[in-house]
Amino acid sequence: MTGKRTRIINDPSDLVPLLQAFGSDVHKKVFDELSQEWRTEKELVGILGDDASVHRSVALLRKSGLVETKWRVPEPGASPEKEYHSTYSRVQASFGATMEDISELISLTFMSEEELRAVTEKLQKMVGGGNNSLSNLSRELGLSQIFIRGVAKRADGLAVRGQRIEPYVEDF
């Protein structure tokens, strides 16, 4: 592995996508491949097999900032393709949190999609309606800010931007 940057984690909710990524065999295999060299999704599918799982893994790793993207110059007459490579080779965590917050985040990380669906849908609806202040969302949903941040980092259509939750659109 070549020398890369260190991912500094100052927010405990950043653990959610990390635990999610490395708690899955497929996500970990995709990350391991991308740690070795630049690869397109097509190449990853050729190595790992499942197209849908590879796409989901790349999307999760991109959203969490663990992989970077560039365009591959194609052979003459072919279309360019995006290729991916891991961004970080090290992690440094520097945060304080209550045991309650950590337990909430770990529990949230391993909840099924069905268990989270109601909260995620309410959150997406509120954010889509313009209510994106973390403190307002926390008050109106009756959930902690750390939990809402974790849900947004896990949800496909949401992103955390400072003290705001915003819609997130993947640009594949």
C-alpha positions in Angstrom: 0.0 0.0 0.0 1.4 3.4 -0.9 1.7 6.2 1.6 -1.6 7.9 1.9 -3.4 10.3 4.1 -4.7 9.8 7.6 -8.4 10.1 8.2 -9.0 12.2 11.3 -12.3 11.5 13.1 -13.4 14.3 15.3 -17.1 13.4 15.3 -18.3 10.1 16.8 -21.0 9.8 14.2 -18.2 9.3 11.6 -17.9 5.8 13.1 -21.2 4.8 11.5 -20.0 4.6 7.9 -16.7 3.1 9.0 -18.3 0.4 11.0 -20.8 -0.2 8.2 -18.1 -0.4 5.6 -15.9 -2.8 7.5 -18.7 -4.8 9.1 -19.6 -6.2 5.6 -17.4 -8.8 3.8 -18.3 -7.3 0.4 -17.6 -3.7 1.4 -14.3 -4.7 2.9 -13.3 -6.7 -0.2 -14.1 -3.7 -2.4 -12.1 -1.4 -0.1 -9.2 -3.8 -0.1 -9.1 -4.0 -3.9 -9.3 -0.2 -4.1 -6.4 0.0 -1.6 -4.2 -1.9 -4.0 -4.8 0.1 -7.2 -7.3 2.2 -9.2 -10.3 0.1 -10.4 -13.5 0.7 -12.2 -16.8 -0.8 -11.1 -16.7 -3.2 -14.0 -13.3 -4.4 -12.9 -14.5 -4.8 -9.3 -17.5 -6.8 -10.6 -15.1 -9.0 -12.5 -13.1 -9.7 -9.4 -15.9 -9.9 -6.8 -18.9 -11.0 -8.9 -22.1 -9.3 -7.7 -22.9 -6.1 -9.7 -25.4 -4.7 -7.2 -23.3 -5.3 -4.1 -20.2 -3.7 -5.8 -22.2 -0.6 -6.8 -23.7 -0.3 -3.2 -20.2 -0.7 -1.7 -18.6 1.9 -4.0 -21.5 4.3 -3.2 -21.1 3.8 0.6 -17.3 4.2 0.4 -17.7 7.4 -1.7 -20.3 8.9 0.5 -18.2 8.3 3.6 -15.1 9.8 1.9 -13.1 6.6 1.9 -12.5 6.5 -1.8 -11.6 9.0 -4.5 -12.7 9.1 -8.1 -11.1 10.0 -11.4 -11.9 9.5 -15.0 -10.0 6.7 -16.8 -8.8 7.7 -20.3 -10.4 5.2 -22.6 -9.0 3.3 -25.5 -9.7 5.2 -28.8 -13.5 5.0 -29.6 -14.5 3.8 -26.1 -16.3 5.9 -23.4 -14.5 7.1 -20.4 -15.2 5.3 -17.1 -14.9 6.4 -13.5 -12.3 4.6 -11.5 -11.9 4.5 -7.7 -9.1 4.2 -5.2 -8.9 4.4 -1.4 -8.2 7.8 0.0 -6.9 6.9 3.4 -4.5 4.2 4.8 -4.7 5.3 8.4 -7.3 6.5 10.9 -6.9 8.7 13.9 -9.8 9.2 16.2 -9.9 12.2 18.6 -13.3 12.7 20.2 -15.1 12.4 23.4 -18.5 10.9 23.7 -20.8 9.5 26.4 -21.3 5.8 26.5 -24.9 6.4 25.7 -24.0 8.2 22.5 -21.5 5.5 21.5 -24.0 2.7 22.2 -26.6 4.6 20.1 -24.2 4.9 17.2 -23.1 1.3 17.3 -26.7 0.1 17.6 -27.7 2.4 14.7 -24.9 1.0 12.6 -26.1 -2.5 12.8 -29.9 -1.9 12.6 -31.6 -3.4 9.6 -32.9 -1.1 6.8 -36.5 -2.0 8.0 -35.8 -0.9 11.5 -34.5 2.5 10.3 -37.0 3.0 7.5 -39.5 5.1 9.5 -36.9 7.4 11.0 -35.1 7.8 7.6 -38.3 8.6 5.8 -39.4 11.2 8.3 -36.0 12.8 8.2 -35.9 12.8 4.4 -39.4 14.4 4.3 -38.5 17.1 6.8 -35.2 17.9 5.1 -36.9 17.9 1.7 -39.4 20.4 3.1 -36.6 22.8 4.1 -36.2 21.9 7.8 -32.5 21.0 7.8 -31.2 22.4 11.1 -29.9 19.6 13.3 -31.3 21.1 16.5 -34.8 21.6 15.0 -34.8 18.1 13.6 -33.7 16.7 16.9 -36.4 18.6 18.8 -39.2 17.8 16.3 -38.3 14.1 16.0 -37.5 13.6 19.7 -34.2 12.1 18.9 -30.6 13.0 19.9 -28.5 15.0 17.5 -25.9 12.3 17.5 -28.5 9.7 16.4 -29.8 12.0 13.6 -26.2 12.6 12.4 -25.7 8.9 12.4 -28.9 8.2 10.5 -28.0 10.9 7.9 -24.5 9.4 7.4 -26.0 6.0 6.9 -29.0 7.0 4.7 -28.7 7.0 0.9 -30.3 10.4 0.3 -29.0 12.5 3.2 -25.7 14.1 4.1 -24.3 16.0 7.1 -23.0 19.5 6.4 -21.9 21.0 9.7 -25.0 21.6 11.8 -27.3 20.9 8.9 -28.7 17.8 7.2 -29.1 18.1 3.5 -30.2 16.0 0.6 -27.4 14.0 -1.0 -27.5 12.9 -4.6 -25.0 10.4 -5.9 -23.3 11.5 -9.1 -22.6 8.2 -10.8 
